[in-house]
Amino acid sequence: MLSIVTCSHRPDRLAAFHHHLRPLLADIPHELIAITDATGLCEGYTRALHRSSGNLLLFCHDDIRFLSPNPFPTLLRHMQSFDLLGVAGTSRLLGPHWGLARPDFLFGQVAHPGKISPFEVAIYNAPARIIPNIQALDGLFLCFRRACIQSIGWDAATFPGFHLYDLDASYRAYLAGCKLAVACDIPLLHHSAGAYDDRWEHAGAAFIRKHRTSPVLKQPYLVPCGGVAVHTPEEALEVMTPPYWPAEPIVSPERTAVPC
Amino acid sequence: MLSIIIPSRSPDRLAAISAHYHALFPHHPHEIIPILNPPSICDAYNRGLDLSTGDPVLFSHDDIEFLDPPTFAPRLLRHLESCDVLGLAGTSLLMNASWALAGVPHIFGQVLHPLPPPYLPYILSIYGTPRRLVRNIQAMDGLFLAFRRDCIAQLRWDADTFDAFHIYDVDVTFRAHLAGYKLAVACDLPVLHSSHGAFDDRWKTYAQRFFNKHHTRLAPIFLRKHEFGTLQLPSRQHALLRMSPPHWPPDV
């Protein structure tokens, strides 16, 4: 069973997200868990974790859209090999944002609404469908094995708001020996970008104190490997499926079973 | 034995690049064939090809420098065991005479260029470096091209259509692709190229010639604004580090 957890204060946005998910999940045993009154993401996600029954838990934002027609068989296939999967992150965490790493240690690709065209694809690095040996991940999409997130937990005491919860949990999973990966072949459209305000700086300082990382507390300047302006989600999907990847393995029904 | 053909308008530059190639191949028999003041690149390369006896045949600009000399020869020769034409930058989807037009994720390779003050002294253009060797390429840039001899002997350079210094490279590599040869971009031969391409009126003239020659075989054009990765760097050492991304497997 796959538990999909979303914290949302916007009923219309949540309904639209669930409407988007349902056809994609038609053949996947799943439950949708919505937390509509979270005081912070760690608090909301912790409540959802206790309420959930899936052996895989996907914690994601309510403003993402899957661009490929079958993202969940891909997700389940990857989760047979990893404890925690995201769509953007770094293999060398330096400080309180995964994007502070050197550009060639950043991985993943995400589409956003664009300024010069309807959509822009940021390609941090997508040399393969799946990138192992990751140290920290962005929270727009985080899929955990239950054992992993149960042992790690969400640190609501240090991160009571809506920032750095993701980096903290994924980095602690890495430090605990869990296997993290970035899936480049689960293309997402994310309708918002990060907000680097005073609250982010406050959470960033807490992250530095907790993890004794580099004290550099600055807004990351994400230098993607490539940026492409596109007009439609279909075009974004095409750009996010590079020709040098091998064909996606044909997944038999048994292999789409949620791994234990 | 391998042959290296280098056209140039500068004896000094020719001497420097020849010395560089001698240093790159300390243990491999090779011949350097300089062509001074040619009327066109194709003319120089065809003359050089006729004079040469080696296999593979390397065609090189006179203003490049490979940044990691000890690894150059073994990597080059290993790559040439599995392809017919090897370059340093190119595309898997050719839409017109500009090989980079298709953009990310269809362009590959990485090239370092010098930058004038007040910038940092180097800028690295990373078109795409998903692996050391990217196959299924359709066309490549001519700053450096290595051919198996039978391939370039069959194709030769089209000196009639491209009688100057533009688009000779995209033409010959695209014809190699159309003829069924295997083209690849080597991302792990880090290079400094001292000049940039000049996309002036003459380039447009030859681009039209290229289109007239190949338009039925090109991919349909789509126009997307795109940018590949670029990094300003303070030194060659920094560049060399950045040109070996951590996601590559260790060198054999």
Chai-1 contact restraints between the chains, C-beta under 6 A:
chainA,res_idxA,chainB,res_idxB,connection_type,confidence,min_distance_angstrom,max_distance_angstrom,comment,restraint_id
A,D104,B,P245,contact,1.0,0.0,6.0,A-B,restraint_1
A,D104,B,P246,contact,1.0,0.0,6.0,A-B,restraint_2
A,P127,B,P130,contact,1.0,0.0,6.0,A-B,restraint_3
A,P127,B,H247,contact,1.0,0.0,6.0,A-B,restraint_4
A,C225,B,G229,contact,1.0,0.0,6.0,A-B,restraint_5
A,G226,B,V104,contact,1.0,0.0,6.0,A-B,restraint_6
A,G226,B,F228,contact,1.0,0.0,6.0,A-B,restraint_7
A,G227,B,E227,contact,1.0,0.0,6.0,A-B,restraint_8
A,V228,B,V104,contact,1.0,0.0,6.0,A-B,restraint_9
A,V228,B,R224,contact,1.0,0.0,6.0,A-B,restraint_10
A,V228,B,H226,contact,1.0,0.0,6.0,A-B,restraint_11
A,A229,B,R224,contact,1.0,0.0,6.0,A-B,restraint_12
A,A229,B,K225,contact,1.0,0.0,6.0,A-B,restraint_13
A,P242,B,P105,contact,1.0,0.0,6.0,A-B,restraint_14
A,P243,B,S92,contact,1.0,0.0,6.0,A-B,restraint_15
A,Y244,B,P130,contact,1.0,0.0,6.0,A-B,restraint_16
